[in-house]
């Protein structure tokens, strides 16, 4: 699945790995139950809800998309911790190269494995990753019923506000005194 990245974005949303349908079609967050596009719209990242087949248009809104692990699966839980660990150096180089202000991990599993933290908290993290401020957000997969759409929107809206504040200040949150 191709990344949708450009230099100096505000935020790169990082999925665990591509779903089978998304990988087959070549479009991010394609699954019929996936709530990603609706949530980022309602949280304020996009003025309209983007259709998965128009996923590249997210770049217009200073956002990008990637996955930590390239291997498609039916469920993110099918990705082994060792796959995340094996992807760490390559993934960090990618984030460093594109230099987004924020990197948002969608779900705790990938960030936990990459950072070595057993149970990272939701929201902003203290460490940078590839030079970017890290946020951990709930996974918007339709299989993740632990979070309602309203709860997802609230969590993503907090990131949207942090991005706006960061853009106004010109200094990344993680480096502020």
C-alpha atoms as a printed R data frame, in Angstrom:
    type eleno elety resid chain resno       x       y      z
1   ATOM     1    CA   UNK     A     1   0.000   0.000  0.000
2   ATOM     2    CA   UNK     A     2   1.571   3.314 -0.972
3   ATOM     3    CA   UNK     A     3   2.198   5.930  1.687
4   ATOM     4    CA   UNK     A     4   0.555   9.312  1.252
5   ATOM     5    CA   UNK     A     5   3.304  11.580  2.504
6   ATOM     6    CA   UNK     A     6   4.959  14.872  1.704
7   ATOM     7    CA   UNK     A     7   7.609  16.926  3.502
8   ATOM     8    CA   UNK     A     8   6.663  19.159  6.439
9   ATOM     9    CA   UNK     A     9   3.087  18.013  7.058
10  ATOM    10    CA   UNK     A    10   1.274  18.978 10.234
11  ATOM    11    CA   UNK     A    11   0.410  15.387 11.125
12  ATOM    12    CA   UNK     A    12   0.988  11.893  9.774
13  ATOM    13    CA   UNK     A    13  -1.636   9.370 10.818
14  ATOM    14    CA   UNK     A    14  -0.028   5.952 11.274
15  ATOM    15    CA   UNK     A    15  -2.180   2.886 11.063
16  ATOM    16    CA   UNK     A    16  -1.042  -0.465 12.382
17  ATOM    17    CA   UNK     A    17  -1.006  -2.077  8.925
18  ATOM    18    CA   UNK     A    18  -3.232  -2.150  5.843
19  ATOM    19    CA   UNK     A    19  -6.460  -4.122  5.938
20  ATOM    20    CA   UNK     A    20  -6.959  -6.702  3.193
21  ATOM    21    CA   UNK     A    21  -9.603  -4.708  1.285
22  ATOM    22    CA   UNK     A    22  -7.602  -1.477  1.544
23  ATOM    23    CA   UNK     A    23  -4.428  -3.176  0.295
24  ATOM    24    CA   UNK     A    24  -6.273  -4.820 -2.617
25  ATOM    25    CA   UNK     A    25  -7.793  -1.490 -3.691
26  ATOM    26    CA   UNK     A    26  -4.701   0.593 -2.890
27  ATOM    27    CA   UNK     A    27  -6.604   3.060 -0.684
28  ATOM    28    CA   UNK     A    28  -6.186   3.722  3.021
29  ATOM    29    CA   UNK     A    29  -8.983   3.053  5.544
30  ATOM    30    CA   UNK     A    30 -11.244   1.462  2.929
31  ATOM    31    CA   UNK     A    31 -13.019  -1.097  5.122
32  ATOM    32    CA   UNK     A    32 -16.770  -0.524  5.201
33  ATOM    33    CA   UNK     A    33 -16.788  -0.276  8.979
34  ATOM    34    CA   UNK     A    34 -13.732   1.959  9.267
35  ATOM    35    CA   UNK     A    35 -14.565   5.304 10.832
36  ATOM    36    CA   UNK     A    36 -11.291   7.130 10.076
37  ATOM    37    CA   UNK     A    37 -12.532   9.483  7.338
38  ATOM    38    CA   UNK     A    38 -15.665  10.447  9.255
39  ATOM    39    CA   UNK     A    39 -13.746  11.004 12.487
40  ATOM    40    CA   UNK     A    40 -11.006  13.224 11.034
41  ATOM    41    CA   UNK     A    41 -13.657  15.307  9.296
42  ATOM    42    CA   UNK     A    42 -15.752  15.721 12.457
43  ATOM    43    CA   UNK     A    43 -12.584  16.483 14.458
44  ATOM    44    CA   UNK     A    44 -11.757  19.380 12.118
45  ATOM    45    CA   UNK     A    45  -8.860  18.047 10.046
46  ATOM    46    CA   UNK     A    46 -10.821  18.203  6.779
47  ATOM    47    CA   UNK     A    47 -13.728  20.478  5.755
48  ATOM    48    CA   UNK     A    48 -15.482  17.545  4.060
49  ATOM    49    CA   UNK     A    49 -15.501  13.806  4.631
50  ATOM    50    CA   UNK     A    50 -13.001  12.349  2.190
51  ATOM    51    CA   UNK     A    51 -13.945   9.142  0.396
52  ATOM    52    CA   UNK     A    52 -11.300   6.412  0.689
53  ATOM    53    CA   UNK     A    53 -10.748   6.368 -3.078
54  ATOM    54    CA   UNK     A    54  -9.773  10.051 -2.812
55  ATOM    55    CA   UNK     A    55  -7.335   9.407  0.044
56  ATOM    56    CA   UNK     A    56  -4.493  11.335 -1.637
57  ATOM    57    CA   UNK     A    57  -6.491  14.548 -1.228
58  ATOM    58    CA   UNK     A    58  -5.663  14.462  2.497
59  ATOM    59    CA   UNK     A    59  -2.336  16.112  1.593
60  ATOM    60    CA   UNK     A    60  -4.255  19.345  0.832
61  ATOM    61    CA   UNK     A    61  -5.042  19.543  4.532
62  ATOM    62    CA   UNK     A    62  -1.404  19.102  5.637
63  ATOM    63    CA   UNK     A    63  -2.022  15.508  6.747
64  ATOM    64    CA   UNK     A    64  -0.453  12.274  5.573
65  ATOM    65    CA   UNK     A    65  -1.058   8.542  5.899
66  ATOM    66    CA   UNK     A    66   1.176   5.561  6.450
67  ATOM    67    CA   UNK     A    67   1.244   2.222  8.262
68  ATOM    68    CA   UNK     A    68   3.895   0.957 10.634
69  ATOM    69    CA   UNK     A    69   3.860  -2.577  9.184
70  ATOM    70    CA   UNK     A    70   3.403  -3.085  5.442
71  ATOM    71    CA   UNK     A    71   1.892  -6.603  5.561
72  ATOM    72    CA   UNK     A    72  -1.892  -6.568  5.054
73  ATOM    73    CA   UNK     A    73  -4.052  -8.598  7.439
74  ATOM    74    CA   UNK     A    74  -7.755  -9.044  8.156
75  ATOM    75    CA   UNK     A    75  -7.221  -7.608 11.653
76  ATOM    76    CA   UNK     A    76  -4.509  -5.475 13.233
77  ATOM    77    CA   UNK     A    77  -4.262  -8.019 16.049
78  ATOM    78    CA   UNK     A    78  -2.698 -10.421 13.517
79  ATOM    79    CA   UNK     A    79   0.482  -8.311 13.449
80  ATOM    80    CA   UNK     A    80   3.086  -9.786 15.778
81  ATOM    81    CA   UNK     A    81   5.100  -7.617 18.172
82  ATOM    82    CA   UNK     A    82   8.233  -8.822 16.349
83  ATOM    83    CA   UNK     A    83   6.924  -7.272 13.113
84  ATOM    84    CA   UNK     A    84   6.604  -3.886 14.826
85  ATOM    85    CA   UNK     A    85  10.088  -4.198 16.301
86  ATOM    86    CA   UNK     A    86  11.527  -5.192 12.912
87  ATOM    87    CA   UNK     A    87   9.849  -2.134 11.315
88  ATOM    88    CA   UNK     A    88  11.092   0.377 13.916
89  ATOM    89    CA   UNK     A    89  14.297   1.645 12.253
90  ATOM    90    CA   UNK     A    90  12.757   1.875  8.767
91  ATOM    91    CA   UNK     A    91   9.652   3.587 10.107
92  ATOM    92    CA   UNK     A    92  11.639   6.103 12.161
93  ATOM    93    CA   UNK     A    93  13.773   6.946  9.101
94  ATOM    94    CA   UNK     A    94  10.570   7.584  7.133
95  ATOM    95    CA   UNK     A    95   9.204   9.961  9.778
96  ATOM    96    CA   UNK     A    96  12.573  11.715 10.079
97  ATOM    97    CA   UNK     A    97  12.774  12.097  6.287
98  ATOM    98    CA   UNK     A    98   9.306  13.647  5.885
99  ATOM    99    CA   UNK     A    99   9.569  15.676  9.129
100 ATOM   100    CA   UNK     A   100   5.909  16.086 10.120
101 ATOM   101    CA   UNK     A   101   5.205  18.186 13.214
102 ATOM   102    CA   UNK     A   102   3.124  15.353 14.726
103 ATOM   103    CA   UNK     A   103   2.935  11.619 14.254
104 ATOM   104    CA   UNK     A   104  -0.346  10.059 15.413
105 ATOM   105    CA   UNK     A   105  -0.324   6.329 16.110
106 ATOM   106    CA   UNK     A   106  -3.797   4.864 15.676
107 ATOM   107    CA   UNK     A   107  -3.967   2.411 18.536
108 ATOM   108    CA   UNK     A   108  -1.508   1.581 21.294
109 ATOM   109    CA   UNK     A   109  -0.017  -1.632 19.893
110 ATOM   110    CA   UNK     A   110   2.365  -0.170 17.331
111 ATOM   111    CA   UNK     A   111   3.602   2.669 19.512
112 ATOM   112    CA   UNK     A   112   4.039   0.359 22.506
113 ATOM   113    CA   UNK     A   113   6.276  -1.924 20.450
114 ATOM   114    CA   UNK     A   114   8.227   0.920 18.810
115 ATOM   115    CA   UNK     A   115   8.783   2.819 22.055
116 ATOM   116    CA   UNK     A   116   9.299  -0.128 24.379
117 ATOM   117    CA   UNK     A   117   6.478   1.098 26.641
118 ATOM   118    CA   UNK     A   118   4.187  -1.618 27.905
119 ATOM   119    CA   UNK     A   119   1.083   0.563 28.099
120 ATOM   120    CA   UNK     A   120   1.396   4.088 26.688
121 ATOM   121    CA   UNK     A   121  -1.281   6.585 27.680
122 ATOM   122    CA   UNK     A   122  -3.755   7.986 25.185
123 ATOM   123    CA   UNK     A   123  -2.876  11.419 23.852
124 ATOM   124    CA   UNK     A   124   0.466  13.235 23.730
125 ATOM   125    CA   UNK     A   125   3.653  11.378 24.631
126 ATOM   126    CA   UNK     A   126   6.786  12.787 26.234
127 ATOM   127    CA   UNK     A   127   9.246  11.389 23.696
128 ATOM   128    CA   UNK     A   128   9.617  12.518 20.118
129 ATOM   129    CA   UNK     A   129   9.644   9.923 17.343
130 ATOM   130    CA   UNK     A   130  11.752  10.759 14.306
131 ATOM   131    CA   UNK     A   131  11.731  14.377 15.485
132 ATOM   132    CA   UNK     A   132   7.918  14.581 15.590
133 ATOM   133    CA   UNK     A   133   5.645  15.079 18.579
134 ATOM   134    CA   UNK     A   134   3.850  11.780 19.242
135 ATOM   135    CA   UNK     A   135   0.164  11.256 19.927
136 ATOM   136    CA   UNK     A   136  -1.530   7.933 20.542
137 ATOM   137    CA   UNK     A   137  -5.147   7.891 19.397
138 ATOM   138    CA   UNK     A   138  -7.797   5.167 19.536
139 ATOM   139    CA   UNK     A   139  -7.929   3.050 16.404
140 ATOM   140    CA   UNK     A   140 -10.953   4.046 14.269
141 ATOM   141    CA   UNK     A   141 -11.454   0.518 12.940
142 ATOM   142    CA   UNK     A   142 -15.048  -0.623 12.957
143 ATOM   143    CA   UNK     A   143 -13.830  -3.652 14.903
144 ATOM   144    CA   UNK     A   144 -12.787  -1.353 17.768
145 ATOM   145    CA   UNK     A   145 -16.117  -1.017 19.564
146 ATOM   146    CA   UNK     A   146 -14.455   0.149 22.801
147 ATOM   147    CA   UNK     A   147 -14.825   3.711 21.446
148 ATOM   148    CA   UNK     A   148 -17.933   5.375 20.051
149 ATOM   149    CA   UNK     A   149 -17.673   7.808 17.151
150 ATOM   150    CA   UNK     A   150 -18.177  10.641 19.635
151 ATOM   151    CA   UNK     A   151 -15.281   9.426 21.801
152 ATOM   152    CA   UNK     A   152 -13.059   9.050 18.743
153 ATOM   153    CA   UNK     A   153 -13.932  12.557 17.544
154 ATOM   154    CA   UNK     A   154 -13.160  13.978 20.980
155 ATOM   155    CA   UNK     A   155  -9.729  12.305 21.072
156 ATOM   156    CA   UNK     A   156  -8.856  13.359 17.516
157 ATOM   157    CA   UNK     A   157 -10.150  16.893 18.146
158 ATOM   158    CA   UNK     A   158  -7.625  17.254 21.002
159 ATOM   159    CA   UNK     A   159  -4.869  16.499 18.486
160 ATOM   160    CA   UNK     A   160  -6.379  18.931 15.987
161 ATOM   161    CA   UNK     A   161  -6.297  21.684 18.613
162 ATOM   162    CA   UNK     A   162  -2.694  20.839 19.519
163 ATOM   163    CA   UNK     A   163  -1.719  21.025 15.824
164 ATOM   164    CA   UNK     A   164  -3.372  24.454 15.496
165 ATOM   165    CA   UNK     A   165  -1.639  25.689 18.663
166 ATOM   166    CA   UNK     A   166   1.689  24.319 17.469
167 ATOM   167    CA   UNK     A   167   1.284  25.979 14.068
168 ATOM   168    CA   UNK     A   168   0.597  29.343 15.744
169 ATOM   169    CA   UNK     A   169   3.565  29.100 18.105
170 ATOM   170    CA   UNK     A   170   6.032  27.795 15.525
171 ATOM   171    CA   UNK     A   171   7.698  25.623 18.200
172 ATOM   172    CA   UNK     A   172   6.860  21.900 18.593
173 ATOM   173    CA   UNK     A   173   5.000  21.123 21.818
174 ATOM   174    CA   UNK     A   174   7.604  18.598 22.941
175 ATOM   175    CA   UNK     A   175  10.384  21.209 22.865
176 ATOM   176    CA   UNK     A   176   8.556  23.998 24.698
177 ATOM   177    CA   UNK     A   177   9.923  24.982 28.109
